[in-house]
Amino acid sequence: MDIQRTGTLDTVSKAHRNTSRRDVTAPAVDDQDFSQTDALRGALDNLPSSRPDKVREARKLAENVEYPPVKTMRQISDLLAVKMQGPLAM
């Protein structure tokens, strides 16, 4: 197998790597402020395990025999049939 190079790069389009070091110093552990993490942890701990309004909405939809609509079910079944048959079936 013979691989031919077709594209050429001029010297302007080549990426140049900056090798100079930057003077970056990370703050010391003692200098970092973690005061907001305690508040965030408290807020997360106080979240309810479920959202009652969403549970109510889901139950309402589950009781509805016309949900999901027939049109949506047909579209989903058509997509599944196409996927199961593969791209050559069309």
Buried (B, 14 or more C-beta within 10 A) or exposed (E): EEEEEEEEEEEEEEEEEEEEEEEEEEEEEEEEEEEEEEEEEEEEEEEEEEEEEEEEEEEEEEEEEEEEEEEEEEEEEEEEEEEEEEEEEE
